[in-house]
Amino acid sequence: MKTIFGPINSRRFGSSLGIDLSPALKQCNFDCLYCELAPSATTDTQKNIVEVSTIINELKEHLNDKIDVITITANGEPTLYPYLDELIDEINKIKNNTQTLILTNSATLVDEKVFDSLLKLDQVKLSLDAISESVFKRIDRPHVGIEIKNIVQKVIDFSNIYKGKLFIEILFVHGLNDTKEEIEKLNDVLLKMHPTRIDLGTIDRPPAYPVSGLSYGELHKASLLFDSSLPIHIASRTHAEPNNSSYDNEEILNTLDKRPLTMEDIDLLFDEESKKRLENLISTSKIVIKKVGNLEFFILHENEKRKRLK
């Protein structure tokens, strides 16, 4: 399977070319309630591994000066990739002015090698959904042995020495980490950090488990509970700029396999011919529409089927 997907107009990071370090299956040390991937057993190692040379060769084919950021991610947790340090070094050799970014759940920062590897990136997005151990375990469902107190300390340590752009993401789940008490704990920890931005988000894609997100109004109220000195941002699609690129059938399927998209996303990403190809894929049932709240997402039929079987 291909490791490169996109480019996607990220609502927060610009035109993003993605690298999926686990394209064949989900490999993660968390099994988050809100994950857009199907539920699966957690792991602390990758069994199915793509060679660094394969990733770099694919990246060279797709990288151009219109890409704002090369985003390292995975069907799961990208920092479980055993050759991450080598991969980052190789990307840095060819990226030119393009920024590098990783999206991680923060748990492996307790590993000194991972910690040092992430320091080489231009941008790092660390997730931190809860501070209380009980809330953390309910939302993120971590692999055995992972404790939030250790993660929190390493996130603080990282923020104090990292020279690039650091983003902290908190994803709120209704009735779990959106309480005043948990937000106060998050606030106290965030005041010890030096992030570029703190993104407050919620469930806006089909989740792995039957949980619900917050409304924009509820997110706004939550944002007011944080210290005014913190760079709080309510994540939103409304500031995305049009890309209107051409996608063939395989690229459409590959992109939707990695990230379900709304029609708003499609209007920003696809040119008119690509939209016609999307319509044909829908008519042949290769792509289906799944509604989450007031939003409708385009998702691969096989992914929808897999989720129903869980």
Protein Blocks (a to p, Z undefined) as FASTA:
>chain_A
ZZbgcjdddfklopaddddfblmbccdfbdcfklcbdcddddfbdfbdcdfklmmmmmmm
mgcfkbmbdcdddedjfklpmklmmmmmmmmmmnmmaccddddehlmmmpmklmmmmmmp
mbdcdddfbfblklmmmmnopaehiafklmmmmmmmmmmmpcbdcdddddddehilmcfk
lmmmmmmmmmmpccfbdcddddfbdcfbdcddddfklmmmmmmmpcfkbccddddfklpc
cfkiaddfklmmmmmmmoccdfklmmmmpcfklmmmmmmmmmnopaccddehjbccdddf
klmmmmmmZZ
